[in-house]
């Protein structure tokens, strides 16, 4: 597992569920009987009955929330320490690229390697001078020696993959959290560049633009695609926003800015009555 300044390993047992194993045997038996009756090929049916102690399906069931204390986010063959994962969002939101974070981790790992090397050299010098311990200690390992220190850092591509997988795993939580963010001011914008490159069908874009509404704190409160510039396509998302605002007891919208106020003014005043009141005031 990749940490901020070094790497570590996790070892654990693989457990077997007897009940799940019996279920697996029953399903395989039924599959063979069904194939024999229908004179068809046997379908591969497998019900999982073994699991590791750190499986993501197991951790939530550990008592007293101990599963949340597992230190890393797991991928197929390795993992990333949660301290690094926690750094990714604030850094990436400020334009810090995954490749730059990989370079930063390499710098931190190299410094830790140097500290360990100096510590080893000082201990060796002390043992030679005093005659205590092993006076012929082995030379310290190279940073990249796969059989000893084995210094490795994640690549930018791996960090980007972990970033996406981690936020996908907490998507439900993030969706609930964003609903708690109020908006007394909204900056409304439609981007046409993104839609040209996303979701193309036979070389033609499916959507015309991406609508984004940002509140006074720079938080995205609405974001959705449109297939034309008609205001009708915006009403469903706006009504959902208004319903959420009412349910959470958030203050009503007071100000909205767009890049085409003459065209949008009547529509937004109609769908946001609080804007019309503020306009009259």
C-alpha positions as CSV (number, residue, x, y, z in Angstrom):
1,X,0.0,0.0,0.0
2,X,1.3,3.4,-1.0
3,X,1.6,5.9,1.9
4,X,2.8,9.5,2.0
5,X,6.5,8.7,2.6
6,X,6.8,4.9,2.5
7,X,4.9,1.7,1.7
8,X,3.5,-1.1,3.8
9,X,1.9,-4.5,3.4
10,X,-1.3,-6.1,4.8
11,X,-1.6,-9.8,5.6
12,X,-4.8,-11.5,6.7
13,X,-6.8,-14.7,6.6
14,X,-9.1,-15.9,4.0
15,X,-12.4,-17.1,5.5
16,X,-14.9,-19.6,4.3
17,X,-18.7,-19.5,4.8
18,X,-20.1,-23.0,5.1
19,X,-23.6,-21.9,4.3
20,X,-22.5,-20.0,1.2
21,X,-20.5,-23.1,0.1
22,X,-23.6,-25.3,0.4
23,X,-25.5,-22.7,-1.6
24,X,-22.8,-22.8,-4.3
25,X,-22.9,-26.6,-4.5
26,X,-26.7,-26.5,-4.8
27,X,-26.6,-24.0,-7.6
28,X,-24.1,-26.0,-9.5
29,X,-26.1,-29.2,-9.1
30,X,-29.2,-27.5,-10.3
31,X,-27.4,-26.1,-13.3
32,X,-26.1,-29.5,-14.3
33,X,-29.6,-31.1,-13.9
34,X,-31.1,-28.3,-16.0
35,X,-28.5,-28.7,-18.7
36,X,-29.1,-32.5,-18.8
37,X,-32.9,-32.0,-19.1
38,X,-32.6,-29.4,-21.9
39,X,-29.7,-31.1,-23.5
40,X,-27.7,-27.9,-23.5
41,X,-24.3,-26.8,-22.2
42,X,-23.8,-26.5,-18.4
43,X,-24.0,-22.8,-17.4
44,X,-21.2,-21.7,-15.1
45,X,-22.8,-20.7,-11.8
46,X,-20.7,-19.7,-8.9
47,X,-21.8,-18.3,-5.6
48,X,-19.0,-16.7,-3.6
49,X,-18.2,-18.5,-0.4
50,X,-14.7,-17.3,0.5
51,X,-13.6,-13.8,1.4
52,X,-10.6,-11.9,2.8
53,X,-10.7,-10.1,6.1
54,X,-10.4,-6.7,4.4
55,X,-12.9,-7.2,1.6
56,X,-15.0,-4.1,1.0
57,X,-18.2,-6.1,1.5
58,X,-17.0,-7.3,4.9
59,X,-15.6,-4.1,6.5
60,X,-19.0,-2.4,7.0
61,X,-20.2,-5.3,9.2
62,X,-17.3,-5.1,11.6
63,X,-18.5,-4.2,15.2
64,X,-18.3,-0.6,16.5
65,X,-17.4,0.8,13.1
66,X,-14.0,-0.8,13.1
67,X,-14.2,-1.2,9.3
68,X,-13.9,2.6,8.9
69,X,-10.5,2.4,10.6
70,X,-9.0,0.3,7.8
71,X,-6.1,2.6,6.7
72,X,-6.3,2.2,2.9
73,X,-8.5,2.3,-0.2
74,X,-8.1,-1.0,-2.1
75,X,-7.8,-1.7,-5.8
76,X,-7.2,-5.0,-7.6
77,X,-3.6,-5.7,-6.5
78,X,-2.6,-2.8,-4.2
79,X,-4.0,0.1,-2.4
80,X,-3.6,3.8,-1.5
81,X,-3.4,5.0,2.1
82,X,-6.4,7.2,3.1
83,X,-4.1,10.0,4.0
84,X,-3.1,10.3,0.3
85,X,-6.7,9.9,-0.8
86,X,-7.8,12.7,1.5
87,X,-5.3,15.0,-0.1
88,X,-6.4,14.3,-3.6
89,X,-9.7,16.2,-3.8
90,X,-8.5,19.6,-2.4
91,X,-5.3,19.4,-4.6
92,X,-7.1,18.4,-7.8
93,X,-9.8,21.0,-7.2
94,X,-7.0,23.6,-7.3
95,X,-5.6,22.4,-10.6
96,X,-3.0,20.0,-9.1
97,X,-2.6,17.2,-11.6
98,X,-2.2,13.5,-10.7
99,X,1.2,13.4,-12.3
100,X,2.3,16.2,-10.1
101,X,1.1,14.4,-7.0
102,X,3.0,11.3,-8.1
103,X,6.2,13.5,-8.3
104,X,5.4,14.9,-4.9
105,X,5.1,11.4,-3.4
106,X,8.4,10.4,-5.1
107,X,10.0,13.3,-3.3
108,X,8.5,12.4,0.0
109,X,9.5,8.7,-0.4
110,X,13.1,9.7,-1.4
111,X,13.5,11.9,1.7
112,X,12.3,9.1,3.9
113,X,14.7,6.7,2.2
114,X,17.5,9.2,2.9
115,X,16.6,9.5,6.5
116,X,16.6,5.7,6.9
117,X,19.9,5.4,5.1
118,X,21.5,8.1,7.4
119,X,20.1,6.3,10.5
120,X,21.7,3.0,9.3
121,X,25.0,4.6,8.7
122,X,25.1,6.3,12.1
123,X,24.3,3.0,13.8
124,X,27.0,1.2,11.8
125,X,29.6,3.8,12.7
126,X,28.6,3.6,16.4
127,X,28.9,-0.2,16.3
128,X,32.4,-0.1,14.7
129,X,33.6,2.5,17.1
130,X,32.3,0.8,20.3
131,X,32.5,-2.8,19.2
132,X,28.9,-3.3,20.3
133,X,26.6,-5.3,18.0
134,X,27.6,-6.3,14.5
135,X,30.6,-4.3,13.4
136,X,30.3,-5.7,9.8
137,X,26.7,-4.6,9.1
138,X,25.3,-5.0,5.6
139,X,25.2,-2.0,3.3
140,X,21.9,-0.2,3.2
141,X,19.7,-1.2,0.2
142,X,19.2,0.8,-2.9
143,X,15.9,2.6,-3.2
144,X,14.6,0.5,-6.1
145,X,16.0,-2.9,-4.9
146,X,12.9,-5.2,-5.3
147,X,14.2,-7.7,-2.7
148,X,15.0,-5.2,0.0
149,X,13.8,-1.5,0.3
150,X,11.6,-1.8,-2.8
151,X,10.8,1.9,-3.1
152,X,7.8,2.5,-5.3
153,X,5.3,5.3,-5.8
154,X,2.0,5.3,-7.7
155,X,1.9,6.7,-11.2
156,X,-0.3,9.6,-12.2
157,X,-2.7,7.3,-14.0
158,X,-3.1,5.1,-11.0
159,X,-3.8,8.1,-8.8
160,X,-6.5,9.3,-11.2
161,X,-8.0,5.9,-11.3
162,X,-8.2,5.7,-7.4
163,X,-9.7,9.2,-7.3
164,X,-12.5,8.2,-9.6
165,X,-13.1,4.8,-7.9
166,X,-13.1,6.3,-4.4
167,X,-15.6,9.1,-5.2
168,X,-17.8,6.5,-7.0
169,X,-17.8,4.5,-3.8
170,X,-19.1,7.5,-1.8
171,X,-21.4,8.9,-4.5
172,X,-24.5,8.4,-2.5
173,X,-23.0,10.4,0.4
174,X,-21.8,13.2,-1.9
175,X,-25.2,13.5,-3.5
176,X,-26.9,14.0,-0.1
177,X,-24.3,16.5,1.0
178,X,-24.6,18.7,-2.1
179,X,-28.3,19.0,-1.4
180,X,-27.5,20.7,2.0
181,X,-25.7,23.5,0.2
182,X,-27.9,26.6,-0.1
183,X,-27.8,29.2,-2.8
184,X,-28.9,32.8,-2.4
185,X,-26.9,33.6,-5.5
186,X,-26.4,31.4,-8.6
187,X,-24.1,31.9,-11.6
188,X,-25.8,30.2,-14.5
189,X,-23.6,29.1,-17.5
190,X,-23.9,26.8,-20.5
191,X,-20.8,25.3,-21.9
192,X,-20.8,24.1,-25.5
193,X,-17.3,22.7,-25.7
194,X,-17.7,19.7,-23.4
195,X,-20.7,18.4,-25.2
196,X,-18.9,18.3,-28.5
197,X,-16.5,15.6,-27.2
198,X,-18.8,13.6,-24.9
199,X,-21.4,11.0,-25.8
200,X,-21.0,11.1,-29.5
201,X,-23.2,8.9,-31.7
202,X,-21.9,8.2,-35.2
203,X,-19.6,11.1,-34.9
204,X,-22.3,13.5,-33.9
205,X,-22.7,14.9,-30.3
206,X,-25.8,13.7,-28.4
207,X,-26.0,16.9,-26.3
208,X,-25.6,20.5,-27.3
209,X,-24.4,21.9,-24.0
210,X,-23.7,21.4,-20.3
211,X,-25.6,23.6,-17.9
212,X,-23.8,24.5,-14.6
213,X,-25.1,26.6,-11.7
214,X,-22.6,27.6,-9.0
215,X,-23.6,29.3,-5.7
216,X,-21.9,32.2,-4.0
217,X,-19.4,29.8,-2.4
218,X,-18.2,28.3,-5.7
219,X,-20.1,25.1,-5.1
220,X,-21.9,23.4,-8.0
221,X,-25.6,23.2,-7.2
222,X,-27.0,22.1,-10.6
223,X,-25.4,20.5,-13.5
224,X,-27.1,18.7,-16.4
225,X,-26.9,18.3,-20.2
226,X,-29.3,19.8,-22.8
227,X,-30.0,19.0,-26.4
228,X,-31.1,22.5,-27.4
229,X,-31.2,26.0,-26.0
230,X,-34.9,25.8,-25.1
231,X,-35.7,26.7,-21.5
232,X,-38.2,23.8,-21.2
233,X,-35.3,21.4,-20.7
234,X,-34.1,23.3,-17.7
235,X,-37.4,23.2,-15.7
236,X,-37.1,19.7,-14.4
237,X,-33.7,20.3,-12.8
238,X,-34.8,23.7,-11.5
239,X,-37.9,22.2,-9.9
240,X,-35.8,19.5,-8.2
241,X,-33.5,22.2,-6.9
242,X,-36.5,24.3,-5.5
243,X,-38.0,21.2,-3.9
244,X,-34.7,20.3,-2.2
245,X,-34.3,24.0,-1.0
246,X,-37.8,23.9,0.5
247,X,-37.3,20.5,2.2
248,X,-34.0,21.4,3.8
249,X,-35.3,24.9,4.9
250,X,-32.7,26.8,2.9
251,X,-33.1,30.5,2.1
252,X,-34.7,31.3,-1.3
253,X,-32.7,32.4,-4.3
254,X,-32.1,36.2,-4.4
255,X,-29.8,36.8,-7.3
256,X,-29.1,34.9,-10.6
257,X,-26.6,35.9,-13.2
258,X,-26.4,34.6,-16.8
259,X,-24.5,35.6,-20.0
260,X,-27.8,36.4,-21.8
261,X,-30.0,38.3,-19.3
262,X,-32.4,39.8,-21.9
263,X,-33.4,36.3,-23.1
264,X,-33.4,34.6,-19.7
265,X,-34.9,37.2,-17.4
266,X,-38.6,36.4,-18.0
267,X,-38.0,32.6,-17.7
268,X,-36.1,32.8,-14.4
269,X,-38.4,35.4,-12.9
270,X,-41.3,33.1,-13.6
271,X,-39.7,29.9,-12.3
272,X,-38.1,31.6,-9.3
273,X,-40.7,34.0,-7.8
274,X,-38.2,35.2,-5.2
275,X,-36.1,36.7,-8.0
276,X,-39.1,38.7,-9.2
277,X,-39.7,40.0,-5.7
278,X,-36.0,41.0,-5.3
279,X,-36.2,42.7,-8.8
280,X,-39.2,44.7,-7.8
281,X,-37.5,45.7,-4.5
